[in-house]
Amino acid sequence: MKLLLINGPNLQLLGTREPGIYGSVTLADIENEVSALGSTLDCSVVARQSNCEGELVTWIGNARQENFDGIIINAGAYTHTSVAIRDAISGVSLPAVEVHLSNVASREEFRHHSYLAPVCAGVIAGFGKDSYLLALRALVSRINAQKQ
């Protein structure tokens, strides 16, 4: 199994960006933990990060031809603004899990709406870096169940 882990804008700043909200863990720390857990679950994880919406859309759109079985995505602020990312997830027809470090429902009103959630298999938010690990476990379970 091969999974695509996508991180959107400003997530390269983790570790120093608003640690009261996002904690002190870096994006590299998260990617390493997700990859390590992936190894124990018999899957490889390819991690990518960009601040550019179009690049995220391209990665999602190419995921099937790159032989990915599913997607974990933290689209950052694009979660609340991007119909293009939503359409890419819908169009690629791969199971996807939306992830957030913080509980977006307890934050500013504009963060309460996700364009991605309706086209994702699930949403995990509010557990810091563990949101990613929970998403990985859930996605692997979903893909394995679909294969049976």
C-alpha positions as CSV (number, residue, x, y, z in Angstrom):
1,M,0.0,0.0,0.0
2,K,1.2,3.5,-0.9
3,L,-0.3,6.6,0.7
4,L,0.2,10.3,-0.2
5,L,0.5,12.7,2.8
6,I,-0.1,16.3,1.7
7,N,0.5,19.4,3.9
8,G,-0.6,22.8,2.7
9,P,0.3,26.4,3.4
10,N,2.4,27.5,6.4
11,L,2.8,23.9,7.7
12,Q,6.5,24.1,7.0
13,L,6.5,26.6,10.0
14,L,5.4,24.0,12.5
15,G,7.5,24.0,15.6
16,T,7.7,27.8,15.7
17,R,4.3,28.9,14.4
18,E,1.8,29.7,17.1
19,P,3.0,26.9,19.5
20,G,0.0,27.5,21.8
21,I,-2.2,26.3,19.0
22,Y,0.0,23.9,17.0
23,G,2.5,22.7,19.6
24,S,6.2,22.5,19.2
25,V,6.4,19.5,16.9
26,T,7.9,20.2,13.4
27,L,6.5,19.0,10.1
28,A,9.6,16.8,9.7
29,D,8.8,15.2,13.1
30,I,5.2,14.5,11.9
31,E,6.4,13.1,8.6
32,N,8.9,10.8,10.3
33,E,6.3,9.5,12.8
34,V,3.8,8.9,10.1
35,S,6.3,7.0,7.9
36,A,7.5,4.9,10.9
37,L,3.9,4.0,11.7
38,G,3.2,3.3,8.0
39,S,6.1,0.8,8.0
40,T,4.5,-1.1,10.9
41,L,1.2,-1.1,8.9
42,D,2.8,-2.4,5.8
43,C,2.5,0.8,3.8
44,S,4.8,3.5,2.5
45,V,4.0,7.1,2.9
46,V,5.2,9.8,0.5
47,A,5.1,13.3,2.2
48,R,4.8,16.6,0.3
49,Q,4.2,20.2,1.4
50,S,3.5,23.3,-0.6
51,N,2.1,26.8,0.0
52,C,0.7,26.8,-3.6
53,E,-2.8,25.7,-4.1
54,G,-2.2,24.6,-7.7
55,E,0.6,22.3,-6.7
56,L,-1.6,20.6,-4.1
57,V,-4.3,20.2,-6.8
58,T,-1.7,18.7,-9.2
59,W,-0.4,16.2,-6.6
60,I,-4.0,15.0,-5.9
61,G,-4.9,14.8,-9.5
62,N,-1.8,12.7,-10.3
63,A,-2.2,10.4,-7.3
64,R,-3.9,7.6,-9.1
65,Q,-1.3,7.5,-11.9
66,E,1.4,7.5,-9.3
67,N,-0.1,4.4,-7.8
68,F,-1.3,5.9,-4.5
69,D,-4.0,4.0,-2.7
70,G,-5.2,6.9,-0.6
71,I,-4.5,10.5,0.6
72,I,-4.1,12.1,4.0
73,I,-4.4,15.9,3.6
74,N,-4.0,18.9,5.9
75,A,-4.8,21.6,3.4
76,G,-4.3,24.3,6.1
77,A,-6.3,27.4,5.3
78,Y,-7.2,26.0,1.9
79,T,-9.6,23.7,3.7
80,H,-11.9,26.7,4.2
81,T,-11.5,28.3,0.7
82,S,-10.6,25.8,-2.0
83,V,-13.2,24.4,-4.3
84,A,-10.3,23.4,-6.6
85,I,-8.8,21.0,-3.9
86,R,-12.3,19.7,-3.1
87,D,-12.9,18.9,-6.8
88,A,-9.4,17.3,-7.2
89,I,-10.2,15.0,-4.2
90,S,-13.6,14.1,-5.6
91,G,-12.2,13.6,-9.1
92,V,-9.4,11.3,-8.3
93,S,-11.7,8.8,-6.5
94,L,-9.2,7.7,-3.9
95,P,-10.1,7.6,-0.2
96,A,-8.9,10.7,1.6
97,V,-8.8,11.7,5.2
98,E,-8.8,15.4,6.1
99,V,-6.5,16.2,9.1
100,H,-6.0,19.2,11.4
101,L,-3.7,19.6,14.3
102,S,-6.1,21.9,16.2
103,N,-9.8,21.6,16.8
104,V,-10.9,23.9,14.0
105,A,-14.5,23.8,15.3
106,S,-13.4,25.6,18.5
107,R,-11.5,28.3,16.6
108,E,-12.5,31.3,14.5
109,E,-15.9,31.1,12.8
110,F,-14.3,31.1,9.3
111,R,-12.5,27.8,10.2
112,H,-15.8,26.0,10.9
113,H,-16.6,25.2,7.3
114,S,-14.6,22.7,5.3
115,Y,-14.9,22.4,1.5
116,L,-13.0,19.1,1.7
117,A,-15.0,17.2,4.4
118,P,-17.9,16.2,2.2
119,V,-15.6,14.4,-0.3
120,C,-13.3,12.8,2.3
121,A,-13.8,9.5,4.0
122,G,-13.4,11.2,7.3
123,V,-12.0,14.2,9.3
124,I,-9.7,14.0,12.3
125,A,-8.9,17.2,14.2
126,G,-7.7,18.5,17.5
127,F,-5.2,15.8,18.5
128,G,-2.0,17.5,17.5
129,K,0.4,15.2,15.7
130,D,-1.7,12.3,16.8
131,S,-4.4,13.5,14.3
132,Y,-2.0,12.3,11.5
133,L,-1.4,8.9,13.2
134,L,-5.1,8.3,13.7
135,A,-5.7,9.3,10.1
136,L,-3.1,6.8,8.9
137,R,-4.6,4.0,10.9
138,A,-8.1,4.9,9.7
139,L,-7.1,5.1,6.1
140,V,-5.2,1.9,6.1
141,S,-8.2,0.1,7.7
142,R,-10.6,1.6,5.1
143,I,-8.4,0.6,2.2
144,N,-7.9,-2.9,3.5
145,A,-11.6,-3.3,4.1
146,Q,-12.3,-2.2,0.5
147,K,-9.9,-4.8,-0.8
148,Q,-11.7,-7.7,0.9
